[in-house]
Every structure is written in C-alpha cells, then in structure tokens.
Amino acid sequence: MGSLVYGECKCGYKKERMCLGGGMDSFETVANFPYYCKTCEEVVMHNTFMKPAICSCGQLMVRYDDPTLSKPKSEVPSEVFNWNFGGSEKLVLTENGYLCPKCKEYTLEWCPGGCWD
C-alpha cells in the first residue's frame, strides 16, 4: 500500500496529493517518488523503477532523498515516508527541510496524508 504525501513551503509553494510508492497491483513495477527538476522549477512525480529519471522537458531529475536536497532539522528526523523497492533500495522522506523548487530555500516540508492502493 502506498502513501499520500503533500509538500508545502513557507513561500506558498504547494505540491498537492502525491501518491508515493505503489499499490497492491503495481508495487513490483511502480515506486512513485518526488524528484526535483531544476529547469521546470517543480517537484515531479516519477516511477523510480524507470531509469534514468528524465523530466518531460528533457532535464535529468534528482530524487528528493538525495542529501544535497535537504538540510537536517534535528539529529534524528522522523520519517514521513519509507518504501523498500528493488531488493535493497529504499525511498525515504523525513521531517528535514527540503529544497523548495520556487524560493530555493530548504523550507519545503513533506506532510503525510494517508494511504492509497
């Protein structure tokens, strides 16, 4: 079962209802996760199983669990989303501050919103 996650920044940027992970029928082939597209200045959902992660604009995207896209808020941040896929790989979003695609500050936060299937 996947998770619903929202993204919000203090600048007003919002990313509504992202369906992360995969459902019961798709978890072996779908692992949706937010990526950053520098060209579009947007959070883009992408199936992590599909590599490379290329935006519709043609730009190579960076997965939001990349350490360059977050700043720790606490020593041990709580997890907002956690998904194991492809054997040993893991997708994780925490309560850290993430790079906002609009204001370029590390003030984008992920908020849990439930489950999807």
Long-range contacts (C-beta under 8 A, 24 or more apart in sequence): 1-115, 1-116, 1-117, 2-27, 2-32, 2-83, 2-115, 2-116, 2-117, 3-81, 3-83, 3-112, 3-113, 3-114, 3-115, 3-116, 4-112, 4-113, 4-114, 4-115, 4-116, 5-34, 5-80, 5-81, 5-93, 5-110, 5-111, 5-112, 5-113, 6-110, 6-111, 6-113, 7-34, 7-43, 7-98, 7-108, 7-109, 7-110, 7-111, 8-108, 8-109, 8-111, 9-100, 9-102, 9-103, 9-105, 9-107, 9-108, 9-109, 10-105, 10-107, 11-100, 11-102, 11-103, 11-105, 11-107, 12-102, 13-100, 13-101, 13-102, 13-103, 13-108, 15-43, 17-113, 18-43, 18-45, 19-45, 19-116, 20-81, 20-83, 20-91, 20-93, 21-81, 21-83, 21-85, 21-91, 22-83, 22-85, 23-116, 23-117, 24-117, 27-85, 31-83, 31-85, 31-86, 31-91, 33-63, 33-64, 33-65, 33-83, 33-91, 34-63, 34-64, 34-93, 35-61, 35-62, 35-63, 35-64, 36-61, 36-62, 36-63, 36-64, 36-69, 36-99, 36-101, 37-61, 37-101, 38-62, 40-101, 41-101, 41-102, 42-101, 43-101, 43-108, 48-85, 48-86, 48-89, 48-91, 49-85, 49-86, 63-91, 64-93, 64-98, 65-91, 65-92, 65-93, 68-99, 69-98, 69-99, 70-94, 70-96, 70-97, 70-98, 70-99, 70-106, 71-96, 71-97, 71-98, 71-106, 72-96, 73-97, 80-110, 80-111, 80-112, 81-110, 81-112
